[in-house]
Amino acid sequence: MPVFEPNEYFWKHHWDGKDPDTKWVVFAEAVRTAMAECYGFKLSNSAMQDKYVYKEIVWGKNTKTE
């Protein structure tokens, strides 16, 4: 994939401009979505903790310490 460098058009259409601390979140989500679409991945919003619980159910062991 090419380097993604946001421009004024991107910020104008994807960021509300109110909180500068959220600017990185908008950028990260745009890159994440583009990568998922390009490579055919499904997006998941599950937390790492959810993945540990899932592994414990499937594998029947505590995966946090292994």
Gaussian input, Z-matrix of N, CA and C with variables (Angstrom, degrees):
# hf/3-21g

backbone

0 1
 N
 C     1     B1
 C     2     B2     1     A1
 N     3     B3     2     A2     1     D1
 C     4     B4     3     A3     2     D2
 C     5     B5     4     A4     3     D3
 N     6     B6     5     A5     4     D4
 C     7     B7     6     A6     5     D5
 C     8     B8     7     A7     6     D6
 N     9     B9     8     A8     7     D7
 C    10    B10     9     A9     8     D8
 C    11    B11    10    A10     9     D9
 N    12    B12    11    A11    10    D10
 C    13    B13    12    A12    11    D11
 C    14    B14    13    A13    12    D12
 N    15    B15    14    A14    13    D13
 C    16    B16    15    A15    14    D14
 C    17    B17    16    A16    15    D15
 N    18    B18    17    A17    16    D16
 C    19    B19    18    A18    17    D17
 C    20    B20    19    A19    18    D18
 N    21    B21    20    A20    19    D19
 C    22    B22    21    A21    20    D20
 C    23    B23    22    A22    21    D21
 N    24    B24    23    A23    22    D22
 C    25    B25    24    A24    23    D23
 C    26    B26    25    A25    24    D24
 N    27    B27    26    A26    25    D25
 C    28    B28    27    A27    26    D26
 C    29    B29    28    A28    27    D27
 N    30    B30    29    A29    28    D28
 C    31    B31    30    A30    29    D29
 C    32    B32    31    A31    30    D30
 N    33    B33    32    A32    31    D31
 C    34    B34    33    A33    32    D32
 C    35    B35    34    A34    33    D33
 N    36    B36    35    A35    34    D34
 C    37    B37    36    A36    35    D35
 C    38    B38    37    A37    36    D36
 N    39    B39    38    A38    37    D37
 C    40    B40    39    A39    38    D38
 C    41    B41    40    A40    39    D39
 N    42    B42    41    A41    40    D40
 C    43    B43    42    A42    41    D41
 C    44    B44    43    A43    42    D42
 N    45    B45    44    A44    43    D43
 C    46    B46    45    A45    44    D44
 C    47    B47    46    A46    45    D45
 N    48    B48    47    A47    46    D46
 C    49    B49    48    A48    47    D47
 C    50    B50    49    A49    48    D48
 N    51    B51    50    A50    49    D49
 C    52    B52    51    A51    50    D50
 C    53    B53    52    A52    51    D51
 N    54    B54    53    A53    52    D52
 C    55    B55    54    A54    53    D53
 C    56    B56    55    A55    54    D54
 N    57    B57    56    A56    55    D55
 C    58    B58    57    A57    56    D56
 C    59    B59    58    A58    57    D57
 N    60    B60    59    A59    58    D58
 C    61    B61    60    A60    59    D59
 C    62    B62    61    A61    60    D60
 N    63    B63    62    A62    61    D61
 C    64    B64    63    A63    62    D62
 C    65    B65    64    A64    63    D63
 N    66    B66    65    A65    64    D64
 C    67    B67    66    A66    65    D65
 C    68    B68    67    A67    66    D66
 N    69    B69    68    A68    67    D67
 C    70    B70    69    A69    68    D68
 C    71    B71    70    A70    69    D69
 N    72    B72    71    A71    70    D70
 C    73    B73    72    A72    71    D71
 C    74    B74    73    A73    72    D72
 N    75    B75    74    A74    73    D73
 C    76    B76    75    A75    74    D74
 C    77    B77    76    A76    75    D75
 N    78    B78    77    A77    76    D76
 C    79    B79    78    A78    77    D77
 C    80    B80    79    A79    78    D78
 N    81    B81    80    A80    79    D79
 C    82    B82    81    A81    80    D80
 C    83    B83    82    A82    81    D81
 N    84    B84    83    A83    82    D82
 C    85    B85    84    A84    83    D83
 C    86    B86    85    A85    84    D84
 N    87    B87    86    A86    85    D85
 C    88    B88    87    A87    86    D86
 C    89    B89    88    A88    87    D87
 N    90    B90    89    A89    88    D88
 C    91    B91    90    A90    89    D89
 C    92    B92    91    A91    90    D90
 N    93    B93    92    A92    91    D91
 C    94    B94    93    A93    92    D92
 C    95    B95    94    A94    93    D93
 N    96    B96    95    A95    94    D94
 C    97    B97    96    A96    95    D95
 C    98    B98    97    A97    96    D96
 N    99    B99    98    A98    97    D97
 C   100   B100    99    A99    98    D98
 C   101   B101   100   A100    99    D99
 N   102   B102   101   A101   100   D100
 C   103   B103   102   A102   101   D101
 C   104   B104   103   A103   102   D102
 N   105   B105   104   A104   103   D103
 C   106   B106   105   A105   104   D104
 C   107   B107   106   A106   105   D105
 N   108   B108   107   A107   106   D106
 C   109   B109   108   A108   107   D107
 C   110   B110   109   A109   108   D108
 N   111   B111   110   A110   109   D109
 C   112   B112   111   A111   110   D110
 C   113   B113   112   A112   111   D111
 N   114   B114   113   A113   112   D112
 C   115   B115   114   A114   113   D113
 C   116   B116   115   A115   114   D114
 N   117   B117   116   A116   115   D115
 C   118   B118   117   A117   116   D116
 C   119   B119   118   A118   117   D117
 N   120   B120   119   A119   118   D118
 C   121   B121   120   A120   119   D119
 C   122   B122   121   A121   120   D120
 N   123   B123   122   A122   121   D121
 C   124   B124   123   A123   122   D122
 C   125   B125   124   A124   123   D123
 N   126   B126   125   A125   124   D124
 C   127   B127   126   A126   125   D125
 C   128   B128   127   A127   126   D126
 N   129   B129   128   A128   127   D127
 C   130   B130   129   A129   128   D128
 C   131   B131   130   A130   129   D129
 N   132   B132   131   A131   130   D130
 C   133   B133   132   A132   131   D131
 C   134   B134   133   A133   132   D132
 N   135   B135   134   A134   133   D133
 C   136   B136   135   A135   134   D134
 C   137   B137   136   A136   135   D135
 N   138   B138   137   A137   136   D136
 C   139   B139   138   A138   137   D137
 C   140   B140   139   A139   138   D138
 N   141   B141   140   A140   139   D139
 C   142   B142   141   A141   140   D140
 C   143   B143   142   A142   141   D141
 N   144   B144   143   A143   142   D142
 C   145   B145   144   A144   143   D143
 C   146   B146   145   A145   144   D144
 N   147   B147   146   A146   145   D145
 C   148   B148   147   A147   146   D146
 C   149   B149   148   A148   147   D147
 N   150   B150   149   A149   148   D148
 C   151   B151   150   A150   149   D149
 C   152   B152   151   A151   150   D150
 N   153   B153   152   A152   151   D151
 C   154   B154   153   A153   152   D152
 C   155   B155   154   A154   153   D153
 N   156   B156   155   A155   154   D154
 C   157   B157   156   A156   155   D155
 C   158   B158   157   A157   156   D156
 N   159   B159   158   A158   157   D157
 C   160   B160   159   A159   158   D158
 C   161   B161   160   A160   159   D159
 N   162   B162   161   A161   160   D160
 C   163   B163   162   A162   161   D161
 C   164   B164   163   A163   162   D162
 N   165   B165   164   A164   163   D163
 C   166   B166   165   A165   164   D164
 C   167   B167   166   A166   165   D165
 N   168   B168   167   A167   166   D166
 C   169   B169   168   A168   167   D167
 C   170   B170   169   A169   168   D168
 N   171   B171   170   A170   169   D169
 C   172   B172   171   A171   170   D170
 C   173   B173   172   A172   171   D171
 N   174   B174   173   A173   172   D172
 C   175   B175   174   A174   173   D173
 C   176   B176   175   A175   174   D174
 N   177   B177   176   A176   175   D175
 C   178   B178   177   A177   176   D176
 C   179   B179   178   A178   177   D177
 N   180   B180   179   A179   178   D178
 C   181   B181   180   A180   179   D179
 C   182   B182   181   A181   180   D180
 N   183   B183   182   A182   181   D181
 C   184   B184   183   A183   182   D182
 C   185   B185   184   A184   183   D183
 N   186   B186   185   A185   184   D184
 C   187   B187   186   A186   185   D185
 C   188   B188   187   A187   186   D186
 N   189   B189   188   A188   187   D187
 C   190   B190   189   A189   188   D188
 C   191   B191   190   A190   189   D189
 N   192   B192   191   A191   190   D190
 C   193   B193   192   A192   191   D191
 C   194   B194   193   A193   192   D192
 N   195   B195   194   A194   193   D193
 C   196   B196   195   A195   194   D194
 C   197   B197   196   A196   195   D195

   B1=1.4438
   B2=1.5236
   B3=1.3121
   B4=1.4647
   B5=1.5256
   B6=1.3050
   B7=1.4617
   B8=1.5253
   B9=1.3151
   B10=1.4621
   B11=1.5220
   B12=1.2995
   B13=1.4643
   B14=1.5225
   B15=1.3337
   B16=1.4605
   B17=1.5227
   B18=1.3193
   B19=1.4634
   B20=1.5276
   B21=1.3036
   B22=1.4675
   B23=1.5331
   B24=1.3287
   B25=1.4665
   B26=1.5301
   B27=1.3214
   B28=1.4684
   B29=1.5257
   B30=1.3280
   B31=1.4693
   B32=1.5240
   B33=1.3167
   B34=1.4593
   B35=1.5324
   B36=1.3295
   B37=1.4620
   B38=1.5260
   B39=1.3175
   B40=1.4655
   B41=1.5317
   B42=1.3006
   B43=1.4641
   B44=1.5092
   B45=1.3152
   B46=1.4661
   B47=1.5240
   B48=1.3219
   B49=1.4592
   B50=1.5136
   B51=1.3140
   B52=1.4600
   B53=1.5282
   B54=1.3166
   B55=1.4580
   B56=1.5264
   B57=1.3310
   B58=1.4718
   B59=1.5245
   B60=1.3276
   B61=1.4681
   B62=1.5264
   B63=1.3231
   B64=1.4637
   B65=1.5252
   B66=1.2948
   B67=1.4689
   B68=1.5317
   B69=1.3178
   B70=1.4676
   B71=1.5237
   B72=1.3367
   B73=1.4598
   B74=1.5291
   B75=1.3139
   B76=1.4609
   B77=1.5308
   B78=1.3183
   B79=1.4650
   B80=1.5250
   B81=1.3407
   B82=1.4667
   B83=1.5259
   B84=1.3144
   B85=1.4656
   B86=1.5267
   B87=1.3162
   B88=1.4660
   B89=1.5234
   B90=1.3196
   B91=1.4648
   B92=1.5323
   B93=1.3204
   B94=1.4725
   B95=1.5251
   B96=1.3301
   B97=1.4600
   B98=1.5257
   B99=1.3113
   B100=1.4710
   B101=1.5221
   B102=1.3222
   B103=1.4673
   B104=1.5283
   B105=1.3171
   B106=1.4641
   B107=1.5271
   B108=1.3278
   B109=1.4585
   B110=1.5238
   B111=1.3115
   B112=1.4624
   B113=1.5283
   B114=1.3387
   B115=1.4580
   B116=1.5245
   B117=1.3311
   B118=1.4546
   B119=1.5193
   B120=1.3364
   B121=1.4592
   B122=1.5206
   B123=1.3342
   B124=1.4596
   B125=1.5154
   B126=1.3190
   B127=1.4573
   B128=1.5204
   B129=1.3173
   B130=1.4628
   B131=1.5226
   B132=1.3009
   B133=1.4554
   B134=1.5228
   B135=1.3249
   B136=1.4575
   B137=1.5248
   B138=1.3117
   B139=1.4588
   B140=1.5274
   B141=1.3073
   B142=1.4612
   B143=1.5303
   B144=1.3209
   B145=1.4647
   B146=1.5275
   B147=1.3328
   B148=1.4642
   B149=1.5179
   B150=1.2989
   B151=1.4630
   B152=1.5196
   B153=1.3380
   B154=1.4616
   B155=1.5191
   B156=1.3228
   B157=1.4660
   B158=1.5226
   B159=1.3182
   B160=1.4583
   B161=1.5332
   B162=1.3239
   B163=1.4674
   B164=1.5190
   B165=1.3242
   B166=1.4650
   B167=1.5260
   B168=1.3354
   B169=1.4578
   B170=1.5245
   B171=1.3173
   B172=1.4770
   B173=1.5219
   B174=1.3310
   B175=1.4510
   B176=1.5294
   B177=1.3369
   B178=1.4530
   B179=1.5080
   B180=1.3160
   B181=1.4615
   B182=1.5215
   B183=1.2986
   B184=1.4571
   B185=1.5209
   B186=1.3226
   B187=1.4669
   B188=1.5220
   B189=1.3310
   B190=1.4659
   B191=1.5124
   B192=1.3280
   B193=1.4761
   B194=1.5101
   B195=1.3134
   B196=1.4641
   B197=1.4980
   A1=109.67
   A2=116.87
   A3=119.42
   A4=111.53
   A5=115.80
   A6=121.19
   A7=108.19
   A8=115.94
   A9=120.27
   A10=108.28
   A11=115.69
   A12=121.18
   A13=108.19
   A14=117.04
   A15=119.02
   A16=111.88
   A17=114.90
   A18=120.37
   A19=109.18
   A20=116.78
   A21=120.68
   A22=112.17
   A23=117.08
   A24=120.48
   A25=110.13
   A26=116.75
   A27=120.99
   A28=110.83
   A29=116.45
   A30=119.44
   A31=111.20
   A32=117.22
   A33=120.91
   A34=111.84
   A35=117.03
   A36=120.92
   A37=114.97
   A38=118.72
   A39=119.51
   A40=114.53
   A41=118.33
   A42=121.48
   A43=108.94
   A44=116.84
   A45=119.27
   A46=112.72
   A47=118.17
   A48=122.04
   A49=115.16
   A50=117.98
   A51=120.48
   A52=112.90
   A53=116.82
   A54=121.03
   A55=109.96
   A56=117.84
   A57=119.47
   A58=113.08
   A59=117.68
   A60=120.41
   A61=112.34
   A62=118.10
   A63=120.55
   A64=112.40
   A65=117.51
   A66=121.17
   A67=111.48
   A68=116.92
   A69=120.00
   A70=111.31
   A71=117.49
   A72=121.08
   A73=109.93
   A74=116.52
   A75=121.71
   A76=109.89
   A77=116.38
   A78=121.02
   A79=110.65
   A80=117.23
   A81=121.49
   A82=111.30
   A83=117.20
   A84=120.24
   A85=111.21
   A86=117.35
   A87=120.74
   A88=110.95
   A89=117.10
   A90=121.12
   A91=109.99
   A92=116.53
   A93=121.52
   A94=110.89
   A95=116.16
   A96=121.04
   A97=111.33
   A98=116.69
   A99=120.49
   A100=111.40
   A101=116.53
   A102=119.95
   A103=111.17
   A104=117.42
   A105=120.98
   A106=110.52
   A107=116.62
   A108=119.94
   A109=111.68
   A110=117.02
   A111=121.78
   A112=112.23
   A113=116.41
   A114=120.55
   A115=113.68
   A116=117.41
   A117=120.59
   A118=114.57
   A119=117.80
   A120=121.45
   A121=110.14
   A122=115.30
   A123=120.67
   A124=107.69
   A125=117.12
   A126=121.13
   A127=109.82
   A128=115.58
   A129=121.33
   A130=108.41
   A131=116.26
   A132=121.07
   A133=112.06
   A134=116.99
   A135=119.35
   A136=110.06
   A137=114.93
   A138=121.47
   A139=109.83
   A140=115.93
   A141=120.22
   A142=110.33
   A143=117.12
   A144=120.73
   A145=111.13
   A146=117.26
   A147=121.13
   A148=110.92
   A149=117.32
   A150=121.43
   A151=111.07
   A152=117.19
   A153=120.39
   A154=110.85
   A155=116.97
   A156=121.19
   A157=109.76
   A158=117.13
   A159=121.39
   A160=110.79
   A161=117.31
   A162=120.67
   A163=111.63
   A164=116.84
   A165=119.98
   A166=110.55
   A167=116.63
   A168=120.10
   A169=110.33
   A170=116.60
   A171=120.90
   A172=111.23
   A173=117.91
   A174=121.31
   A175=113.74
   A176=117.24
   A177=120.51
   A178=114.81
   A179=117.66
   A180=120.36
   A181=109.65
   A182=116.27
   A183=122.20
   A184=108.24
   A185=117.41
   A186=121.83
   A187=112.17
   A188=118.56
   A189=120.49
   A190=112.39
   A191=116.86
   A192=119.89
   A193=111.71
   A194=118.07
   A195=119.09
   A196=111.90
   D1=146.95
   D2=177.55
   D3=-72.51
   D4=163.38
   D5=176.45
   D6=-65.46
   D7=133.54
   D8=179.51
   D9=-100.59
   D10=113.63
   D11=178.87
   D12=-119.43
   D13=109.59
   D14=-177.15
   D15=-65.79
   D16=145.10
   D17=178.28
   D18=-119.26
   D19=-175.71
   D20=-178.28
   D21=-61.46
   D22=-36.65
   D23=177.85
   D24=-60.55
   D25=-45.29
   D26=178.91
   D27=-58.12
   D28=-51.46
   D29=-177.68
   D30=-63.48
   D31=-38.01
   D32=-178.97
   D33=-64.37
   D34=-35.55
   D35=-175.16
   D36=-98.63
   D37=-10.92
   D38=-175.77
   D39=-124.63
   D40=-10.89
   D41=-177.23
   D42=-125.60
   D43=134.08
   D44=-176.88
   D45=-75.35
   D46=-14.45
   D47=174.96
   D48=78.57
   D49=2.23
   D50=-176.27
   D51=-81.78
   D52=-47.43
   D53=-175.24
   D54=-116.25
   D55=110.88
   D56=-179.04
   D57=-63.61
   D58=-20.57
   D59=178.68
   D60=-71.39
   D61=-16.44
   D62=179.38
   D63=-92.91
   D64=-3.53
   D65=-176.93
   D66=-60.36
   D67=-41.47
   D68=-179.66
   D69=-66.76
   D70=-31.75
   D71=179.90
   D72=-66.51
   D73=-41.96
   D74=178.64
   D75=-63.01
   D76=-44.92
   D77=179.11
   D78=-62.45
   D79=-47.39
   D80=-178.39
   D81=-62.49
   D82=-41.19
   D83=-179.72
   D84=-66.72
   D85=-37.17
   D86=178.17
   D87=-65.09
   D88=-43.34
   D89=179.19
   D90=-67.17
   D91=-42.28
   D92=179.17
   D93=-59.72
   D94=-45.64
   D95=-179.87
   D96=-65.38
   D97=-42.76
   D98=179.33
   D99=-62.80
   D100=-42.11
   D101=179.19
   D102=-65.70
   D103=-41.18
   D104=179.55
   D105=-63.28
   D106=-43.60
   D107=179.16
   D108=-65.88
   D109=-41.80
   D110=-178.09
   D111=-64.21
   D112=-41.16
   D113=-174.87
   D114=-100.73
   D115=2.01
   D116=176.46
   D117=74.84
   D118=27.05
   D119=178.95
   D120=-88.67
   D121=151.89
   D122=171.04
   D123=-89.71
   D124=139.20
   D125=177.14
   D126=-80.84
   D127=140.73
   D128=177.55
   D129=-131.16
   D130=134.31
   D131=178.06
   D132=-103.83
   D133=17.25
   D134=-179.77
   D135=-72.08
   D136=146.37
   D137=179.53
   D138=-83.95
   D139=163.50
   D140=179.65
   D141=-59.65
   D142=-36.79
   D143=178.93
   D144=-59.66
   D145=-38.61
   D146=177.87
   D147=-62.33
   D148=-35.81
   D149=179.87
   D150=-68.52
   D151=-36.84
   D152=176.12
   D153=-63.47
   D154=-44.03
   D155=179.34
   D156=-61.97
   D157=-43.89
   D158=178.64
   D159=-59.74
   D160=-46.38
   D161=179.67
   D162=-63.17
   D163=-37.80
   D164=178.27
   D165=-63.86
   D166=-38.87
   D167=178.46
   D168=-66.97
   D169=-45.73
   D170=-175.89
   D171=-72.55
   D172=-47.37
   D173=-173.81
   D174=-94.82
   D175=-13.71
   D176=176.38
   D177=69.28
   D178=28.43
   D179=178.14
   D180=-145.70
   D181=164.23
   D182=-179.53
   D183=-78.99
   D184=107.27
   D185=-175.74
   D186=-88.11
   D187=-7.64
   D188=-179.13
   D189=-70.52
   D190=-27.49
   D191=-176.33
   D192=-103.97
   D193=-1.48
   D194=-177.67
   D195=-104.04

